[in-house]
Amino acid sequence: MDCRHIFLIGFMGAGKSTVAMTLSKKYGPEYLEMDRQIESDTGMTISRIFATKGEKEFRRMETELLRTLADKKNLVVSCGGGVPMNPENVELMKSMGIIVYLSAEAETIFERVRHKHHRPLLEGNMNVEYIRKLLADRLPVYERAADITVRTDGKNLDEIADEIGKVCDLS
């Protein structure tokens, strides 16, 4: 499989950032967290971008960031939860590597994010039912985009990283 870059997709709280950091430390690819990179590039938090520029502009920034990765090699990229909702983004990622969907149940996601307040789409709706609805809306897109799916429920970081490492022959 083409693992020049490994793109981790999935719902917020599925473990994308943590798994990306683990893959980087364990196997060596450089780690890129898209949301943090956009915050660094703009000098604004994601919440602030949503509030002042809107979601549409934030989604444009995600696509532009993906375009800049074409000339780089050996990255593990933690994508924002909405990145694969844009077919252009999926096409860009597939042209540069493998897309790994990290899946998790709504209850698992809730437990991971319930005390965090930097997720604009969940502010005011921090409950399992709302997460389940958003997850159901995005699930078909995540599954279509993914080259492989890795369930994160009940697994530790090493187990998840090793599962991805085997597929990408990172050892």
FIMI-751250 format. One record per residue (C-alpha): residue in three letters; z, y, x negated. Coordinates in pm, whole numbers, padded with zeros to 5 digits, always signed. Layout:
! FIMI-751250
AlaZYX ...
//
This chain:
! FIMI-751250
Met+00000+00000+00000 Asp-00075+00356-00121 Cys+00269+00485-00215 Arg+00165+00785-00424 His+00396+00979-00193 Ile+00646+00829+00049 Phe+00683+01035+00366 Leu+00997+00962+00567 Ile+00964+01049+00935 Gly+01197+01003+01228 Phe+01430+01182+01460 Met+01691+01422+01326 Gly+01990+01221+01210 Ala+01787+00905+01142 Gly+01872+00936+00772 Lys+01554+01084+00624 Ser+01720+01324+00378 Thr+01990+01082+00268 Val+01745+00794+00226 Ala+01503+01020+00035 Met+01781+01119-00207 Thr+01880+00754-00248 Leu+01519+00648-00319 Ser+01487+00927-00574 Lys+01807+00834-00757 Lys+01745+00461-00743 Tyr+01372+00442-00815 Gly+01273+00776-00970 Pro+01026+00954-00743 Glu+01093+01326-00712 Tyr+01268+01421-00388 Leu+01146+01694-00153 Glu+01327+01793+00166 Met+01074+01988+00376 Asp+01324+02191+00577 Arg+01516+02297+00265 Gln+01189+02387+00089 Ile+01080+02605+00382 Glu+01423+02771+00383 Ser+01392+02836+00011 Asp+01036+02968+00042 Thr+01122+03205+00330 Gly+01481+03296+00247 Met+01572+03206+00606 Thr+01749+02914+00771 Ile+01549+02693+01005 Ser+01760+02822+01296 Arg+01677+03181+01196 Ile+01305+03100+01166 Phe+01311+02949+01516 Ala+01499+03253+01653 Thr+01288+03525+01489 Lys+00943+03372+01437 Gly+00940+03089+01690 Glu+00876+02717+01673 Lys+00498+02759+01650 Glu+00527+02957+01325 Phe+00775+02707+01184 Arg+00533+02421+01261 Arg+00256+02614+01082 Met+00483+02642+00778 Glu+00536+02266+00779 Thr+00161+02203+00772 Glu+00110+02454+00491 Leu+00384+02288+00285 Leu+00222+01945+00331 Arg-00110+02086+00206 Thr+00056+02193-00120 Leu+00160+01833-00195 Ala-00195+01700-00241 Asp-00201+01779-00614 Lys+00141+01628-00683 Lys+00227+01265-00752 Asn+00523+01036-00698 Leu+00721+01223-00432 Val+00957+01098-00166 Val+00941+01353+00115 Ser+01198+01395+00389 Cys+00995+01538+00677 Gly+01139+01742+00958 Gly+01165+01547+01284 Gly+00871+01734+01440 Val+00627+01701+01148 Pro+00439+01395+01283 Met+00397+01559+01625 Asn+00100+01745+01477 Pro-00194+01505+01422 Glu-00316+01718+01129 Asn+00015+01656+00952 Val-00018+01280+01004 Glu-00371+01290+00864 Leu-00252+01487+00559 Met+00036+01246+00493 Lys-00183+00937+00529 Ser-00431+01084+00281 Met-00153+01122+00024 Gly+00059+00809+00065 Ile+00264+00595+00300 Ile+00449+00704+00615 Val+00782+00530+00675 Tyr+00941+00570+01017 Leu+01320+00553+00993 Ser+01435+00451+01339 Ala+01782+00476+01488 Glu+01930+00439+01835 Ala+02028+00755+02026 Glu+02397+00662+01998 Thr+02369+00630+01618 Ile+02191+00964+01596 Phe+02455+01133+01811 Glu+02735+01003+01587 Arg+02553+01134+01280 Val+02473+01484+01413 Arg+02743+01570+01668 His+02947+01789+01430 Lys+02647+01966+01278 His+02520+02296+01412 His+02199+02354+01218 Arg+01970+02166+01455 Pro+01804+02422+01685 Leu+01665+02165+01929 Leu+02011+02019+01995 Glu+02216+02338+02021 Gly+02360+02345+02372 Asn+02240+01988+02435 Met+02452+01781+02197 Asn+02478+01459+02397 Val+02339+01105+02391 Glu+02129+01146+02706 Tyr+01945+01451+02574 Ile+01889+01282+02237 Arg+01762+00971+02417 Lys+01512+01183+02614 Leu+01381+01367+02305 Leu+01365+01041+02113 Ala+01168+00873+02394 Asp+00921+01164+02394 Arg+00865+01134+02018 Leu+00883+00756+01978 Pro+00514+00679+02054 Val+00404+00945+01803 Tyr+00641+00816+01534 Glu+00525+00459+01587 Arg+00153+00552+01578 Ala+00195+00758+01262 Ala+00403+00502+01071 Asp+00265+00257+00820 Ile+00600+00078+00831 Thr+00918+00109+01037 Val+01265+00063+00891 Arg+01562+00041+01126 Thr+01863+00229+00991 Asp+02127+00126+01245 Gly+02404-00077+01083 Lys+02247-00071+00733 Asn+02379+00095+00420 Leu+02166+00327+00208 Asp+02092+00069-00060 Glu+01963-00179+00200 Ile+01732+00082+00349 Ala+01610+00205+00008 Asp+01550-00151-00113 Glu+01347-00233+00199 Ile+01122+00066+00132 Gly+01121-00006-00243 Lys+00985-00357-00185 Val+00698-00233+00031 Cys+00607+00033-00226 Asp+00676-00187-00527 Leu+00912+00074-00673 Ser+01119-00163-00885 
//
